[in-house]
Amino acid sequence: MRERLCILSRFSPETASALEGPPWLRRRRTAAAEAFASAPLPTEKDEVWRYSRIDSIDLGRFQSVEASAAAPEPSLDRVRALVDGLGPRSGLIVTVNGVLVSVSEPGDDGLSCGPLTGHDEAEALLGSIATDPGDFVLLNDAFATDPVVVDIGPGASIDHPVVVVHVVSGPGGDAVFPRTVIRGGASSVASVIEIVVDADDGSGLLSELPPTGTPPAASPSEHLVVPVTELQVADGAKLSFVSIQALGPATWQLAHQASTIGSDASLHSFAVALGGDYARLRTDSALIGPSGSSKLRAAYIGRDDQMLDFRTLQDHRAPKTTSDLLFMGAVADHSHSVYSGLIRMQRGAVRSDAMQTNHNLVLDEGAHADSVPNLDIEENDVRCSHASTVGPVSEDQLYYLESRGVEPEVAERLIVAGFFDDIANQVPIAGTRAMIGRALADRTGVHGA
């Protein structure tokens, strides 16, 4: 009871209502905080939290703040260098601990990006895709300080990606609530990169950039990061979306990505998980218009004692829709990964096609991977398939390389690199492929091969 009272005092409706913003946003925050306060905290007994570490979270260790201390300038310089390495871009949004710090004006007609509160349709857009919030989405609704928006107008074709960077920095103890709304207008074509990164750690993402000059902390900073991203892909639109999580090793992430795909529209998303102590990403993708399609990809590598947790929903609500999911990961040391996915074919989704595949490599005896595919089919004329594998590196592949003079440790690194090669080549935004490849190689130790 004492722990519950501590949590409620730190994340209270009064704290939420004190955040700055227009009246409609303050009312929304207060209502969300009241709903969170009145609901029981999730536990591992709940189906959607099975296999997780949610019972271990101590919300009383964290506190939401309206304006966290800015990241040191050398750290931000490294983040700027990281973004510049992505190549040309059409716009850039940067937040630090949830507070908007900079927006570069987009140079493309039909594109606007910046603070959501400055958008003409702000109230209608926020929560328009994540329409059934619960648990920590409610907490984001209550404490997102500066929601941001990327709005691609109808018929617009944006040549270069828009980049959104959420920087996490500071000594720890902060709860950070990034919120991003992305709308692809009818018949538009665009790409968006969203990065959530620890300014001082970066989980390999910043490893090739110049150091900050500041000695590393004796122990990693502990944060709670609760990002929510809403993707609306209108009829005939094409949206490519890459999300990269590169948080510090003591940070908890509870992320939610929700998307709707209209008629003859397509979403190609790619998620990369590198850091965090416990890092969860829930991906809900709803195909709401006839002949809409989604291609969902993810790559992840667990090290040390971390846990990487993925939950997906491929929700077919309209006829002739297609979804194709491939998540691939590896776990080493004493790390743990979880994948639990659901294909739902609702009534009326005739002649729809869904694929769900999850492959996992277990590299050490102390590591573990859970893979749980599921189907929920309410329509007859559909096609669904799912596949799941969990296992060590192939002994036959190891023997083949070792018999040709390759050292055992090098052979394993080469096999793991080959495991990720195929999916890394499916990153939909060219400027991020090299970055993601380097980060995955850094996590697997392939550079030593």
Rosetta blueprint (number, residue, H / E / L):
1 M L
2 R H
3 E H
4 R H
5 L H
6 C H
7 I H
8 L H
9 S H
10 R H
11 F L
12 S L
13 P H
14 E H
15 T H
16 A H
17 S H
18 A L
19 L L
20 E L
21 G L
22 P L
23 P H
24 W H
25 L H
26 R H
27 R H
28 R H
29 R H
30 T H
31 A H
32 A H
33 A H
34 E H
35 A H
36 F H
37 A H
38 S H
39 A L
40 P L
41 L L
42 P L
43 T L
44 E L
45 K L
46 D L
47 E H
48 V H
49 W H
50 R L
51 Y L
52 S L
53 R L
54 I H
55 D H
56 S H
57 I L
58 D L
59 L H
60 G H
61 R H
62 F L
63 Q E
64 S E
65 V L
66 E L
67 A L
68 S L
69 A L
70 A L
71 A L
72 P L
73 E H
74 P H
75 S H
76 L H
77 D H
78 R H
79 V H
80 R H
81 A H
82 L H
83 V H
84 D H
85 G L
86 L L
87 G L
88 P L
89 R L
90 S L
91 G E
92 L E
93 I E
94 V E
95 T E
96 V E
97 N L
98 G L
99 V E
100 L E
101 V E
102 S E
103 V E
104 S E
105 E L
106 P L
107 G L
108 D L
109 D L
110 G L
111 L E
112 S E
113 C E
114 G E
115 P E
116 L H
117 T H
118 G H
119 H L
120 D L
121 E L
122 A H
123 E H
124 A H
125 L H
126 L L
127 G L
128 S L
129 I L
130 A L
131 T L
132 D L
133 P L
134 G L
135 D L
136 F H
137 V H
138 L H
139 L H
140 N H
141 D H
142 A H
143 F H
144 A L
145 T L
146 D L
147 P L
148 V E
149 V E
150 V E
151 D E
152 I E
153 G L
154 P L
155 G L
156 A L
157 S E
158 I L
159 D L
160 H L
161 P L
162 V E
163 V E
164 V E
165 V E
166 H E
167 V E
168 V E
169 S L
170 G L
171 P L
172 G L
173 G L
174 D E
175 A E
176 V E
177 F L
178 P L
179 R E
180 T E
181 V E
182 I E
183 R E
184 G E
185 G L
186 A L
187 S L
188 S L
189 V E
190 A E
191 S E
192 V E
193 I E
194 E E
195 I E
196 V E
197 V E
198 D E
199 A L
200 D L
201 D L
202 G H
203 S H
204 G H
205 L L
206 L L
207 S L
208 E L
209 L L
210 P L
211 P L
212 T L
213 G L
214 T L
215 P L
216 P L
217 A L
218 A L
219 S L
220 P L
221 S L
222 E L
223 H L
224 L E
225 V E
226 V L
227 P L
228 V E
229 T E
230 E E
231 L E
232 Q E
233 V E
234 A L
235 D L
236 G L
237 A L
238 K E
239 L E
240 S E
241 F E
242 V E
243 S E
244 I E
245 Q E
246 A E
247 L L
248 G L
249 P L
250 A L
251 T L
252 W E
253 Q E
254 L E
255 A E
256 H E
257 Q E
258 A E
259 S E
260 T E
261 I E
262 G L
263 S L
264 D L
265 A L
266 S E
267 L E
268 H E
269 S E
270 F E
271 A E
272 V E
273 A E
274 L L
275 G L
276 G L
277 D L
278 Y E
279 A E
280 R E
281 L E
282 R E
283 T E
284 D E
285 S E
286 A E
287 L E
288 I L
289 G L
290 P L
291 S L
292 G L
293 S E
294 S E
295 K E
296 L E
297 R E
298 A E
299 A E
300 Y E
301 I E
302 G E
303 R L
304 D L
305 D L
306 Q L
307 M E
308 L E
309 D E
310 F E
311 R E
312 T E
313 L E
314 Q E
315 D E
316 H E
317 R L
318 A L
319 P L
320 K L
321 T L
322 T E
323 S E
324 D E
325 L E
326 L E
327 F E
328 M E
329 G E
330 A E
331 V E
332 A L
333 D L
334 H L
335 S L
336 H E
337 S E
338 V E
339 Y E
340 S E
341 G E
342 L E
343 I E
344 R E
345 M E
346 Q L
347 R L
348 G L
349 A L
350 V L
351 R L
352 S E
353 D E
354 A E
355 M E
356 Q E
357 T E
358 N E
359 H E
360 N E
361 L E
362 V E
363 L L
364 D L
365 E L
366 G L
367 A L
368 H E
369 A E
370 D E
371 S E
372 V E
373 P E
374 N E
375 L E
376 D E
377 I E
378 E L
379 E L
380 N L
381 D L
382 V E
383 R E
384 C E
385 S E
386 H E
387 A E
388 S E
389 T E
390 V E
391 G E
392 P L
393 V L
394 S L
395 E H
396 D H
397 Q H
398 L H
399 Y H
400 Y H
401 L H
402 E H
403 S L
404 R L
405 G L
406 V L
407 E L
408 P H
409 E H
410 V H
411 A H
412 E H
413 R H
414 L H
415 I H
416 V H
417 A H
418 G H
419 F H
420 F H
421 D H
422 D H
423 I H
424 A H
425 N L
426 Q L
427 V L
428 P L
429 I L
430 A H
431 G H
432 T H
433 R H
434 A H
435 M H
436 I H
437 G H
438 R H
439 A H
440 L H
441 A H
442 D H
443 R H
444 T H
445 G L
446 V H
447 H H
448 G H
449 A L
